[in-house]
Amino acid sequence: MGTRKPEDIRSIAIVAHGGAGKTSLVEAMLFSNGDISRMGTIEGGNTVADFGAEEQKRQISINTALVTLDRKNKRLYLLDTPGFADFIGEMRSAMRVSDAALTVVSGLHGVEVQTGKAFEFAEDFEIPVVFFVSKLDRENSDFSRTVADIKEQLSEKAAPFFLPVGEELSFNGLVDILKQKAYLYKNDGSGSFSESDVPSEMADEVASLRESLVESIVEADDELMMKYLEGEEISSDELMAAARKAIRERHIFPILPGSGTANIGAHQLLDFLADMLPSPLESHHRKAMVGEEEVEIQASLDTPFSGLCFKVMVDPYVGKLSYIRVFSGHLASDGILYDVNRDEEERISSFKFMKGKDGTDEKEIIVGDIVAIPKLHSTQVGDTVSVKSQNIQFPPINFPKPVYSVAVLAKSRADEDKLSNALHKILEEDPVLTFEKNPETGDNVLSGMGDMHIDIVLSRIRERYGVELETKTPQVPYRETIRKKAEAQGKYKKQTGGRGQYGDVHIRYLPLERGAGFVFEDKIVGGAVPKGYIPAVEKGLREALSKGPLAGFPTVDFQAELFFGSYHEVDSSEMAFKIAASMSFKKGILEANPVLLEPIMVVEVIVPEEYLGDVMGDLNSRRGRILGIDSHGRLQVVRAQVPLAEMFKYAIVLRSMTSGRGTFSMEYDHYEEVPGDVAKKVIAEHKQEEEEE
């Protein structure tokens, strides 16, 4: 079985709002643990976790990086996730496979929008959370203000387990409240510190905090609670065991102070994660489906092997890497991996235990491991992997819906040929992205979480696959409909040498309610149009309605009644009646007061309170209707209905309006009439495009 034991494994997603200091903290942890000989910096583009070319160029995390390290005989899997809203799918998939979350909160800015999202995800997945208040060496940072913010915004159950010694530029250590010890740092970035007693000026505060912390901890354990109430001495072993249980069961969310860039507190944090967080055996059981039935998968070495692919990455040197979290059992590298979703067996070449972009090979994986497997050809994100004998499937990872779209066009014929292969590979790596050809507008629409997301995807396609793409704003899928009843004759008569063509129809057009589509009714009496030609009339209408007479958009929500007509014994044909129907359609719709319809989206915007006025003013300027506003602590949630035509660049506008602190989601709701002045512009533009073509 090798030397690793499941009870010694910890898997932790490191999550935060962009710029809170996750990647620098991971650097400090690796350095403090002796895994690297010097700390890289974000600015220098030489950190272990941000190894992608785009990440180094933009100085932000774009992909989740897996960092494997060993501490106190425990194996720690750290998943350093991106904090920008554009890459929230990465955060969600990492949290789905972790047994705990380490949430980094900036001591300067406190709880921000993505901090809240991360906390919600932890709640969804029922995993414990540890908070790390970072950047405490900076001017204007404040530990107690940040603690109050975490308690108010996220949970009253959050409580400091350590306190900082000194503040801002004189921050130089931390005090362990339970153990009543201080760790004072040299402040030279080396991470070296000495252990001492609690500084005398902090003694009273530490004593009173310890008392309330012990009270919160024993509440999670009935036996200890009795002991405590009866005034009996509680040993430190009992207290630590109870604290572990309280953290695991989410009764308490510990807060620790520190600074990644100054390398203060990384040692204590690492020890805390190794000692206090749950192993895969102690985590809640993962649920899976067997057919229609939900079952619990026991995290144990003795159950059959199963796991989930939560990430796919294409490495320029190794090729495709599939990241797998093992939920049960064990598997050797000479074994066979079965992909349940694709019903395919995959050969394993090796298991790579990653430290950023570098991997070391091991021969076996066990429950709790997070590992990258090279060259699995069919396995995709969200797939369940197991052994063939067991037919279980873990629920898919629910990714957020894209909110920003561009229409893409290949620059040349050669680019067009390479495009579908490039897109296929990019979509495999990034399950949040969607790509579809809109049948109504003919656009190839690429959608993601924001302009930065799409920019990065386009540069990947260019650099990796040599495909040059141009982008434009997608065409809005407008539709046309009618507002009143009209009747129109369509008569097609052609007399040339040989057989002629003759079809004659009278059709009544009636408006229907929104969403009704198109309804055809045969109201012919006495055979004015023979039965055999009626399907051709309907077919002619269906073909004609795809290009409405107003601006060439599909016509919807109307009924067409064929009530009269005439035919010729010799010259009538299906073709003639089809053409007659379309002639009637063009005339009739124009007489039935046609109008343009546009798609209306339901938009939900989450912003800190101070931006609420700007956001509402902006939504109103986009012809939006505010449906309601809810408060979540300092965050405000605005729900509105806004036309899609006004939302294409909203991701960019919202980011600049809220300094990157606002997020939004939207989905299609219904179609409604376009106001007259806007409709005039759309129709004029469309006519001009047709003339140019």
N, C-alpha and C positions, 0 to 999 in steps of 0.2 A: 504493500500500500504506500510505499515511500515514507517520508518522514512527516508530511503534512497531515494534520488532523482537522476535521471540519470544525471542532470546537475552538480551534485557534485562528479561524478565518474571520475577518471583518471586511464588509464591503460598504463603502461610504461614497455617496454622491456629494460633491462639493458644489454648492449652489449659491447664487447671489445675483444682485442687480449688476449690470455691466460696470466695471471700474471700481468695484468694492475691494478688490485685492486678492481674488482667489488664486490666480496663477503665481503671484509673488509668494503667497503663503505656501503653496505646494513646493516652490523652489526652496523656501526656508526649511520646510519639513525634510526634504531630500538632503539638504546640506547638513542639518542638525543630526540627521540619522546616519551621516557618513556615506550616503549614496553618490554624492557628487562632491568634487573637491573645491568648487567655487560656485557662488550663486550667480545665475544669469539674471538679466533684467529684461523687462518688456521692451524698453527703448532700444536695448542692444540686440533684440530679436534672437536671444540665445537661451531662452528658458526651455526646460525639458518638455513642458506641457504644450506650449505654443510653437509647434515645429513646422506648421504649414507655411508655404511661401506667402499666401494671402494674409495669414495671421501676423507674420513678421512685418509685412508691408503696412497693415492697418493698425498694428499694435493692439489687437483685441483677440479674444478666443472665438473661433468659429465652429470648431469641432470639439466634441467631448474627447479628452485625452485620458487614457488609462495609465495610471502610474502604480506599479506594484512595488511594495517595500516590506521588509521584515523588521519587526520591532518587538522587543521583549518576548521572543519566541512566538509571535503572532504574525500571520500574513495579512497585510493591509492592502486592499484594492481601493485606490482613490480614483474616482471619476471626476476629473476637472471639467465642469460643463461651462458653455458660454453663458453670459448674463444678459446679452442684448436680446430684445424682443424678437428680432428677426430670426433668432436661432433657438427659440423656446422649445421646439420639437426635440432638440438634442438634450435639453435639461429634463424634459418629461421622460424620454426613453431611458436615460441614465438612472433616474429615480425609480423607475419601474423595476429595475433589476438590483437595486441596492437594499441593504438591510437597515440603513440609517442615512440621515442627511446632515452634513455639516454646512450650516448656513452662515456665510460671511456677511457681516453688516458693517458698513463703513462708520467709524467713530466720528466722521465729519458730517455725513448726510443722513445717518439713521436709516429707518425702514423706507425702502423705495418700492416702486410698482412691482418689479420682478421679484423682490424679496417676498412680497405678499403672494405672488403666483407660486413661488417655490414652496411656501408654507402650505398653500392649498393643495399642491400636488402631494406633499408629505402626508397630508390628512387623507387624501384619496387613497394612497397606498398604505396607510396606517403604519408608517415607519417613524421611529424616534428621531428627534431633531436636537442637535447641539448648535448653539450660536457662538460664533467667534467675532468679537468686536475688534475690527482691524484699524490700522492707521492711527493708533493712539499716540504715536510719536509726532504727529503733525500739529501745527498751530490750529486752534479752534476745534480740536477733537475733544470729545467729552464722553467718558464712559457712563456716568450715571444718567446723563440725558438720553443716551442711546438705549440703556436698559429700560428706562421709563417708556421710551418709544416702542420697544419690542413688546413690553407688557400691554401697552395701550392698543397698539395696532394688531398684534398677532395673538398673544395669549398671556393671561394672568399667571399661567403655570411656569412662565420663564423665570429663572432665578440664577443669580451669579453663584458659581462654585469657586471662583477666584476673583480677586480684586487687583486693579493695577496699583503699582507703587509709583508715585510721582505722576505728573500729567504733562501733556504736550511735549515740549522739547526735553523736559527733565524726566519723562517716563523711562523707568529703568528696571522694571521687574514686576513680579506678581506674587500675591499671597494666596495660598491654598486655604480656603475657609475651613473645610472639614479637618484637615491635618494640622492647621494652624502653623504653617511654615511659610517662610518667604524665600523667593528665588531672585537674587539680585544679579542683573546682567552687567557686563563690562561696558556695554554701549559702543562697541567698535565693530558691530556687524558680525563678529566671529561666532556669536551664539553661545559663548562660554559664560557661565553664571556660577554663583556660589549660594549654598543653602544657609539660611540663618533664621533667627527668631523673627516673629512679626514685629515690624518697627513700632516703638512704644506709642507713637501718635496715632497708630491705627488699631491698637489693641482693643479698645472699647467697641469700635465699629465691627471689627471681626468677630468679637465674642457675641454681640447681639445678633449679627447676621447668621452666625453658626447655629444659634438657638432656633431661629425660625426655619433655617434650612433643615435641621435635624427633625423638626416637627413635620415639615412637608414630606420628608423621606419616610418617616415611620408610618405616616398615614397610609402608605401603600402596602403595609404589612401588618395584619391584625395582631399577630403574636408580639411583635416589637412594640406595637402601639400600646398594648396592655402593660408591657414591661416599663415603657417610658412613662405612662400615666401613674404607675405605682412607684415611680422614682428610682427604679433599679438602674444600675450602670449598664450602658450598652457598649459592647466592645467595638473597636474600630472595624474588625472583620465583619461583624454583624451589620454595622452601619453601611459599609461599602457594598455588601451583598444586597442590602435593602435599596441602596441608591441605584445599583445596576438595574434592579427589578423596576424601580420607579421610572427610570429613564426608558427602559425597554417598553414599559406599558404606557408610555406617554403621559404619566402623571406629573412629570416634571421635565422642563426643557432647560438644561444647563447653559449658562453663559460664561465664556472665558474671554479675557482680554489679551491683546497683543499687537504685534506689528510684523507683517511679512518682510517688508523691505529692510527694517532695522534688525530683523531676526530676533525678536523678543517674544517669548511665549510658545515658540514652535515645539520645543522639547516637551513642555508640560502638556500641550495639546495632543501630541503624538501618544504620550503615555496614557492620557485620559481616554483617547479613542480606543487604544489597545485594551485598556483595563475595563472600561465602563460600557462599551457598546456590545450589542448582542452578536452571537455567532449565528450562522445559518440555521443551526439546530434549535436556537432559542427564538428565532423570528417567527412571525405568524406564518401558518402554512399557506402555501400558494395554491390557488384554486385553478382547476383545469376542467375541460369538458371531455366527457366520454360520450360521444353521440350528443343526445339532448340533456344528459345528466351531468350535474356539477359534482366534482369530487375534490377532495383535498389531497395534495401530493405531500407525502411525508418527506421532510428533508432528512435523509438518512443515507448512510453508505450502503445499506442493505436493500434499498428499494431499487428498481430498474433505473437506468440512466435517463435523465430528461433535462432539457434546458431551453432557453429562449435566445434567439438571435436578436440583439437590440441595436446593432449598428453594423454597417458595411462601409468599408473604406478602401479606396483604390490607392495603393502605395506605388510610386513610380518605379521602385526597385523590385518589391516582392509581388506586385500585382494585387489581386483582390484579397482583403482580409475581412473575415466575418467574426464579429465579436459576440461571444456566447457567455451567458451566465448559466452555471450548472445548478439546477434546483433539486436534483436527487441523484443518488447512485454515483458511479464512477465509470470512466472509459479510458482504455489504453490507446496509444497513438497508432497501434496496428489494427484497431477495431474499425467497425463500419458505423458511420453516422447516418441515421434515417431522418429525412426531412418529411414530417407528417403532412404539412400543408401541400407540398408538391408531390407527395408519394414517390420520393426518389431516394436512392441510397447514394451517399457521398463517400469517396475515399478520403482518408485523413493523411496529410503528409507530415504534419507536426503540430504541436500545441505551442503557441508563443505567449510567454508571460511578458507583458509589455511594460516598458518604462518610457512613456512618450513614444518616440518613433522606433526605439530599439527593442528587440525582443530576445529573450533567452528561451531555448527549447526545453520542454520537459516531456516525459514519456506518458504521463497519465494526468487526467483531471478528475477532481472529486467534488462532491457537493459543496457549494459555496464559492468555487473558483470562478474567476472572470478571466477569459482567455481569448486570444485572437487565433483563428484557424485560417491559414492561407489556402487559396485556390479551391474553395467550395464553389462549384459552378452554378448551382441552382438556388442555394439558400438565400433568402431575402429577409429584410428587417421585419420582425413580427412573427417569423416562422418558429414553430416548435420543432426541436430536434430531440430524438430519442432513439431507442432501439426498436427494431421492427415489430417485436412481439407486443409492444404496448401502443394502444391507439388513443393516446390522450392529446389534447390540444389546449395550450394556454391561450387565454383571450388575447386578441391582437392589441397592440399598443395604440391607444387613441391619440392621434396627433391633432394639433390645432388646424383649423381650416385656413387655407391661404387667404390673404386680404389684399394682395397687390399683384396686378397682372400687366403683362406687356404682350403685344403681338410680335412674333419673331419672323424674320424673313431671311433666308439664306442669301448671301451676297452674290454667289455665282452658282452655276449648274453643278460644279464639282462639290461645292459646300452642301448643296441640297442632297446630293447622293450620300454624303457622310453624316448628314444631320440626324437621321433616325437612330443610327447606331450610337452616336454620341449622347443623344437624349436618353436612350434606353439605359445606358451605363450610369449617367448622372442621376436618373430617377431611382435607380437601384440603391445608390448611396444616400439619397436624400428623400425619405418618404413623405416629407411635408410638401415637396414640390408637386405640382400637377401640370400636365401638358395635354391639351386637347384641341382638336380642330373644331371650331364652332360651325355647325352645319348651316346656321342662319346667316352668318356674316362671312364665312370662309376664312376667318383669321386662324392662325396657329397661335394659341394662347398659352403662354408660360406663366404660371402663378406661384407666388411664394409669400413669405411673411413681410417683405418690405423691399425697398429699392436696393438696399445694401445686399440683401440675400440674393436678389436676381443678378445684381452686378457681379457678385462673386461667382455665381453659377455660369454666367456668360464668359467670364475670364477663364474659368476652368475648361469650358468647352473649347475656347480658342487655344489655350496653352496645351491642353492634353490631347485634343483630337484634331487640332488644326482647322477648326470650322469657324469661319467669320460670319457673325449674324448682325443684322440690323434690327432695331426695335422701333415700334411705334405704339401709340396709345390704341388699345383695342377698339374696334367699332362697337358701339352699343347695340345690342340686339333689339332695336325698336320693332314694334308691330303696328299694323293698321287695323282699324275697325270702323263700324258705321254707327250713326246715331239715330237714323230714322228709316222708315220704310220706303222702298223705291221699286219700280218695275222697269225692266228693259228688255227689248227684243234684240236677239242676235241672229242675223240672217247671212248665211254664207252661200253664195251662188257663183259658180264658175262654169262658163261655157266655152270650152275650146274644142278643137277637133276631137272626135271620138267621144268617150263617155264624159258627162259633166259631173259637177259636184253640187249637192244641194242639202242644206240643213237649216232649219228655222226653229228657234226656241223663244218662248216668252218666260222670263224668270222673275220671281218676286224676291227681294232681299230684305230680311228683317234683322234688327239688332238682337243679340242675346246677352245674357249676363256675363261678367268677367270670368274667364277660365272655361267657358263652355266650348271653345274651339269652333269647329265647323260642322253644321248639320245639313244634310241634303234630304229634301222630301219630294217624292214623285206624286204630283197632284193631277196627273193627266187623266182626263175622262174621254171615253169614246175613241181612243186610239189616235188622237191628233199627232202624237209621236209614238211610233211603234215600240213595243216593249224592248225589242232587241237593241234599240239605240239609246235607251235611257242610261245604262252604265257608262256609255261614251260621254254623255252630257256631264255626269258626275265627275268622270275622269278629267274632262276639259276644265271644269271648275277647280278641281284640286290642283291641277298643274298651274292654272292662272293665279290662284290665290298665293302662291309662293312669292310672287312679285306684285305687290299691291300697286294700284294706279297713282297713289299719292306720292310715294318716294321710293317705291321698289321694295318695301319690307313686307313680310308675310302678313296676310289679312286673316284676322281671327274673330271669334265670338259673333258669328252671324249665321243665319239660316237662309238657305236658297231653296225656293219652291218652284219647281218646274210645273207651270199650270196650263200652258198652251203651246202650240207649234204647228208645223206642217212638214210634209215630206214629199219626195218624188219617187214614184215606183222604181225608176231606173237609176236616177242620178244620186239618190241619198246613200250615204255611207257612214260608218262610225267616225271616220276622219272628219267628214263635213260637220257632223253634230258636235264633235269635240271643239272644232274651230268656232262654230256658232256660239257654243257655251262661253268660250273665253271672250268673244266679242261682246256678249251680253254683260259679262262680269265687269269688263273695263268701263262700259257705259253706266251700268246700274250702280256700281259702288260710288262713282263720282257724283251721282245724283242723290245718294243716301247719306249726305253730310259726313264724309269720311274724316277720321281724326287719327292722330299718331298716339301710340301707347308706348310707355317706357317702363323698364323694370325698376321696382322700388325695393330697396334693401332695408332690413332692420339692422341698425348699427348700434353696437354697445361700446362706449368709450369709458376707460377707467383712467382717471387722472387725480393727482394731488389737488386738494381743495383750491390752492391759489391759482390754478389754471382754469377753474370751472367757467368763469365769465367769458374768457377768450374762446374756450371750446364751444360754448353755447352760441356765442355771436357768430363764430365761423360756421357752425352747422346751419344756423338760420340763413347765412349768406349762400349756402349750398342748396337752398330750397328745402331744407330739412324741417321735419315736424318733431318737436321734442315730445316723447311719450311719457317720460318720467325720470326722476333723479333719486338714486338711493345713496345712503352713506355707508361706507365701511371704514370706520375710524377716520383717518385723515384723507382717505381716498373717496372720490365721488364716482358713482357709476351712472352715466347718462345713457338713456335708451332713446333712439330716434329713428324715424323713417326718412331715408334720404334716397333720391334718385341715383341709380348706378352711374349715370353720366357725370355726376358731380364727385364721384368717389375714387377715380383712378389714381390720382396723385395724393390721396389723403394721408397715406403712410408717411410721406415725406413732410407734409405740412404739419401733421400732428407731432412728429418728432422735433421739428424746429420750434414749434409753438410751446412745447412743454420740456425743452432741453432733454429730450429722450426719455422723459419719465411717464409719458402717457402710452397706453396700449389700446387697441381696439379689435373688435371682431365684427364680421358682418355676414349675413346670409340673405339670399333672395326671399322676398315675401310675396309680392304680387305685382301685377301690371296696373298702371293707371294713366289717365289722359295727360299728354304733355301740354303745358300752358301754351296759349296761342303764339306769343312772341318767340318762345323757345322753338316751337314747332316750325314756324316760318323759317328760322335760321337753319334747322336741320334739313328741311326740304330743299332749301336753296343750295346748301352745301352738296346734298346728294345729287341734285340736277347737274351742278357744275362738274362733279366727279364723273358723271355719266358722259357729259359732253367731252371732257378731256380724254376719256377712254376711247 
